[in-house]
Every structure is written in structure tokens, then in C-alpha cells.
Amino acid sequence: MRHSVLRSGLASALFVLLSACGGGGSGGSEGTGPGAPGSGTANGGGSAQPPVNDIPTRTQAARMLIQASFGPTGAEIERLESAGYGAWLNEQFAKPQILHRDYMNSIAASTGQSANQNNFFESFWQQAATGEDQLRQRVAYALSQIFVVSFQDSTVANYPRGVASYYDTLAAHAFGNYRNLLEAVSLHPMMGIYLTSMRNQKEAGTRMPDENYAREVMQLLTIGLHELNQDGSLKMADNRPIETYTNADITGLAKVFTGWSWAGPDKSDSRFYGGNADPNRDWLPMQSYPKFHSVSEKRFLGAVVPSGATPEVSLKIALDTLFNHPNVGPFIGRQLIQRLVTSNPSPQYVARVAAAFANNGEGVRGDMKAVIRAILLDPEARSDTIAAGSGSGKLREPVVRLANWMRAFNAKSASGRFLLGNLDDPLNSLGQTPMRSPSVFNFYRPGYVPPNSGIAGAGLVAPEMQITGETSVVGYLNFMRSVIPNGTGNARDIKSDYTEELALADTPDKLVDRVNLLLTANQMSPTLRSQVLAAVSSVAIPANNATNAATARRNRVMLAIFLTMASPEYIAQK
């Protein structure tokens, strides 16, 4: 590549990105502007909207794939363009799931050694880049940032196959019912370890049940901190938000999550405390140990579990109560919209998704397929006009950007394993690794507002900006500057061949148009397109030296891709 051109691109991209996005860093606050909890009308409403044309144009198909997958490919654009939105979604819902746990088992069997977290990362990238069930892949990733479990917890890190199984659990229930997802997560041993509900014991003397999971299952996984209208806006009393739960609710709910521990063939005290380890205990659902379960009456959120109830009965009453709380639809629906489509959905958009959560059209609550359809087929997701408006879209997080590059340009792994490990370093890498969130609150909060920014001034939120700053922007640009021409992973295991792009290198306008389609769904501004086209055209292709001509063509391709991926118009998904 021409290093002077790249250096210029790095500098300009850094300046423009930070200016466009309003800065970044670890500070900031939770937003209350349009689309954030606390905005909108009192009742919102899922009023009738103009129907979405089911057969998309090529540009519209690419844009749908940016939201509903880890990125478009030429073949998948054609498939969606031909099938239409509805048929494509139905096809994706029917695609079989490939288990990450199976990959971990295969690695252990072939090497004779226990699998480690790097093996999970290999499986993640392999499925993100090449998996046919792309909608499941993208929704599972979104769920992993709500139902957080992290390798950064030192105890969780001891069970990499368990984490792979946990991710499989999210993917398995991505198209099921939210109530079943909630129970599967609550009983998974990795969640039990991460939020300390495993080996939680009933009250005795001065000992009280651990309250960690009881608090977080309300705050993060179901109802949130404040009561919501169905459009996601706050319910108010005396000009103050109404809290959804009290300390008494936490205390009562904590008793429910007592008496659960490792699975196994018996319910001995030793097994409860971690002895006699079953070889599959890292992925089998936790089982109940009645001896350690609180049998006192349990009160929370208006529900009552009678004294003497078994662990199973207590759990059912608790999860049913949480699942049926009116907050769940707008609270979870809004976060899924943020992960897939836009950081600042209108109250009406949230209300329509919440309505789909409440009733899939056949009287079923919590149908995830109905929720996903409502999110992706909503006029605000599909309308080209709305997509171009102020406040629409979202920042593409680093993991999604890298997966997009892999898919767009047909990346392949020399080893067949996608040997890509920890990417946490924001200066020399992506600054983000799947399943390595720094806390239960994910890599970024859904209501994050960059301080002293245009985003804050507009009353908007930008969650991904919480991990976006000078260091991470420079790190991303330097990382991609190396990855695009050379590949990534151990010994550059993952490389794109750029065959189709190289075939267009002699016609810069066609090359830029292809990159535009695959990376930005043809949403490059005329200014950006002319800048990229000028940079590409400046690389002359010599007529009398085949080797130098091949190098020049490759440089044109690398330059077109890098300058596009470095641009705010790419990083800000519309």
C-alpha cells in the first residue's frame, strides 16, 4: 500500500470520526433524550405505519444484512433481494444451530488437552464469518451483551467450555420464547458463577441469601430500574420516576435463588459445595438442593411464594412474575433495537416492538421471532428516508466491524480454525473481545451519553461511544491498516483473497461502488465517494510490468477498503 496516502487517511479519519461522534471516553451519563428511557409520550402507541415493501432493492437488501447479520456478502445480498424480507427471515429462523461446545469438545479430543478461551474465540469468529445462520449469530451476540457472562471473571475463565455452552444457550433461545431464555440463563452454571447464585444458601442465624442475581435479574435482564410506559418512556409520580423494585423485593427474590448448584447424579452436600465433580457440570443446568433452599415465605413485586415451597416452585413463580411484568417488552425490546438498528429509536418504534413482545398475533407473549420481525421490519428500520435523518443509526462496535470485513471479502482461515485470540487492547487491537465484557453492565451501557458532545446537546444516546476515544480510534485504524492487506490472527491465519475486487481494480468507479455496497449499503456521501475514488485513481497501474501492475491493483483494492472502513460514514451504521 502507499503509506503516505494511508497516513493521510489515518489522520483525517481520526479527526473526522471523533468530531462527528462527539468525543468519547469512560465518562458520561445515562441519557434521557429522544429514544432514551424518560422521553416520549405517556402512552406512545403502535399506530399503523405504511407497510414495508417486502421485495428490497439491492441497496435495501445490503442495509438489512448490516442490521440482521455480521455483514453482507455479494451472494447473500442477491439471496435477500430475490427472496424478500419475510421469506429470508423465515429461512434464517429455520437454519440449524452449530454448537460452540461441540467445537470445544473436538479441540480437546484432537489435542488431548482441555480447551481454553482462545478456542471459544476461534469458534465465534468461524461462525460469525462463515455461518449460514447469520440472523441467529447476530441476535445471540446482542443477547450476550444483555445477559452478560464474562471471561474476565477469574472463576468463569476456568470453564471455557461452559462459556461456549452459555453462548450456545443464548443462540438456542434466540428464536424461542423469552420466558424459556430467562429460565435457561438463570440455571446455567456460568451465570450461577458469574452472579454468585450458585451455592447460594438459605438464611440461617446471621447469614442471609446472596442478593446479587436477584438484583441483576430485575435491573438488567427483565424490568429495569424504573416503571415504563409501553413506548419506553418513564412513568412518573410527583415528577419523579417510579422505581420498579425495593430492597424488600431484592431480599424476597434472593430467597428464591437459594439451593441451586452443580448438576450431577446425586444431591449430596459435597456436590453442592463443588466436590465429586460431574464431567459435564460446566454446561448442564444447575440442579436444586432442597436442604439449602429457603422454605420461608417469599414476597417480591406483589407476588407471594408460600412457605414450604420447593426450589422449582419458587423459581417458577419468580420467573413468571418477572416475565409477565409490563416493563419487559419495552425494556428488552429497546435494547435489542439498539443492538441491531438504532441507538435512539422513537417511542413509537419501541411501542410497536413492545406490542409484538406482549402478543405475537396469536396470543403468545415473549415470542422472540415476533420481536425480531417487529424490530427488523419496522418502517423506522426499513425506511431509507428515516435512516438518513438526524439521530438515526448507531455506531458499529469493533467486533462487528471486523466480522463485516471477514464476510464482505470472503476471509478464509489457512488452518481452518480462525486462530484469532484476545483483542482487548484498544491501542494495538480492537479494544473488544466477544464474551470479555469488563462488567455485568456490558462493554457500554444502553443509555450512555458522551460528555460535552453534540450527541449530549441533541439529547441523544450513543452506547458504543463508551469504548470509543482517541486511543481506541487510533488502535482500530492501525489494526485495520495491517489486517486489510495482511490478514489477522496467529501467523496471519485469516486472510481475504479479494478476488472479485481485484477484478474491478482497472475500473476504480466500479471498485468503489462494490466496496460501497458491501460496507455501507451504498450510503457513501458524494463527498466521501469522490475522495475514495480520487485516492484509488491516484495509484497508477503500469502498462509494461506485470508484477508492478498486480501490486498496483492490489494497492487500489486495499486503499478503497481501508479508507471506507476508516470513515465515519462506515463506522456510523445507518
DAURPE-V368833 format. One record per run of one state. SS is the DSSP state (H for helix, E for strand, L for the rest). FROM is the first residue (numbers start at 1). LEN is the number of residues. If there is no record, write none. Layout:
ss	from	len
SS	FROM	LEN
SS	FROM	LEN
//
This chain:
ss	from	len
L	1	2
H	3	19
L	22	7
E	29	2
L	31	27
H	58	11
L	69	5
H	74	10
L	84	1
H	85	10
L	95	5
H	100	12
L	112	5
H	117	14
L	131	3
H	134	11
L	145	11
H	156	3
L	159	1
H	160	13
L	173	4
E	177	1
H	178	10
L	188	1
H	189	6
L	195	9
E	204	1
L	205	2
E	207	1
L	208	4
H	212	8
L	220	6
E	226	1
L	227	1
E	228	1
L	229	5
E	234	1
L	235	1
E	236	2
L	238	2
E	240	2
L	242	1
E	243	1
L	244	3
H	247	10
L	257	3
E	260	2
L	262	7
H	269	5
L	274	13
E	287	2
L	289	1
H	290	3
L	293	5
E	298	3
L	301	2
E	303	3
L	306	5
H	311	13
L	324	3
H	327	14
L	341	6
H	347	12
L	359	8
E	367	1
H	368	10
L	378	1
H	379	4
L	383	1
H	384	4
L	388	6
E	394	2
L	396	2
H	398	11
L	409	3
E	412	2
L	414	34
E	448	2
L	450	4
H	454	4
L	458	5
H	463	5
L	468	2
H	470	17
L	487	1
E	488	1
L	489	1
H	490	3
L	493	1
E	494	2
L	496	3
H	499	4
L	503	5
H	508	13
L	521	5
H	526	12
L	538	8
H	546	20
L	566	2
H	568	4
E	572	2
L	574	1
//
